[in-house]
C-alpha cells in the first residue's frame, strides 16, 4: 500500500540528525505579513537549524524564509533558504530547511543586502 494509508506515524527524514555547528553571523527569519525576526545565536546542521529568538511569535508548521548573513572581515556572504518551523520554545525555534531556486544571482543578493540595511541598518 502507499505510505499515506499507513496508520502509524512515519519517522521524518527532515529532522536534522547530523553534527551541529554554531551559527557565526546573523539570521533573519522572514514571514509573510509579519515583521522580520533577527537572531545572533543558534546552531545549524545539514537540513535544519535552531535559532535563539526570545519573545518570538513563530508557529509550528509555518513556512518561513531564512537569510543567513556571515561576515569574515569586510567580506559578507548571504545565503537564502526556505524553512518550515518544526519546534518552538520560549528561547527560539527549530526549522527544517530547503534551498530556494534561483536565489543565488548577484543582483538578488545585492537587493537583499539593501533591504536588510533599510530594515536593520548595517548588516
N, C-alpha and C positions, 0 to 999 in steps of 0.2 A: 504494500500500500504506500501511498505517498505520505511524506513526513507531516503534512498538515493535518492528517487524520489521527495522528498518534495522541493518546490520552496523557502520557507522562511528558513532563517538560524536557526539552532538549537542552543540552549544555551548549551555551552560545560560544561560537568561535570568535566573537567580537571582544570578549573581555581580555584585556592585556595580561599576558602571563610571563612576558619576558622581563629581563632585568630593567630596573628603572634608573633614570638619571635625573639629577636636579635640573630644573629649568634655569638657564642663565640668560636673563633678559626679561622683557615684558611680555605679558599675554593679554590680548584684548579679546573679549567674548562679546560678539555682536549678535543681537536678536532682532527679529522683525518687530517694528513698532515699539521697541523698548530702548532704554539707554544702553550704551556700550559699557561693559564692566572691564576693569583693569586689574590685573594681578601681577605681583612681583615674585611670588614664590609658588613652587609646585614641583611636580615630577612628571616625567614623560617616559613612555616606553613605546615600542612599535605597536601601533594600533590604538593608543589611548593616552590620556593624561589626567592628572588631578591638579587643580589649581586652588590656592588659598584665596578666597574672596569672602571675608566676613560680611555679614549683613546683606547677602545676595538674595535674589528672588527667583533663582533658576528652578525650573520644574523638571522632574524626571520625565523622559520621553520626548522632550522638546528638541528640535533641531536648532543648532547654533553655528555661527561662523567663527572660527578661531584664527586670530592673527598673531603669529609669533614674531617678535622683533628681537633679534640677538645683536649685540654690539661687541666689536673687537677693536678697541681704539676708535678711529674715525670711520671704520667700516661698519655698515649695517646690513643685515640680511633679513628680509621679510618673507615669511612663509605663511600661506593661507591654506587652511584646512576646513572642511565641514565636519561637524560633530553632532552627536546625539548624547544628551545628558542621561547617564545611566544610574547615577547615585548622587545624592546631596546630603550634606550635614551642615551643622552650624558654622563650620570653618571654611567650607568650599564645596566643590563639585567634581565628580569624575565623569569623563566623557570618552566615548569611542570616537575615533577619527577616521576620515577618509579624504582623499585629495579631491579638490575641485578642479574640473577640467579647464584647461586653457587659462590658468590664472598666473602663470609664471612669465608673462611678457613684460619687458622692461617698462613699457608705458603704464601698464596696470599697476606695477609695483610703485612707480613714481606717484601715480594718482593716489594710491593707498597711503603712501607716506604723507602726502599733503593733507588728506582727510584726517589722519591721525594727529598731525600737527595742529590743525584747526580745532580739534576736539580736546586735545590733551597738552598742547604746547610741544616743545621739542621731544622727539622720541628717540 
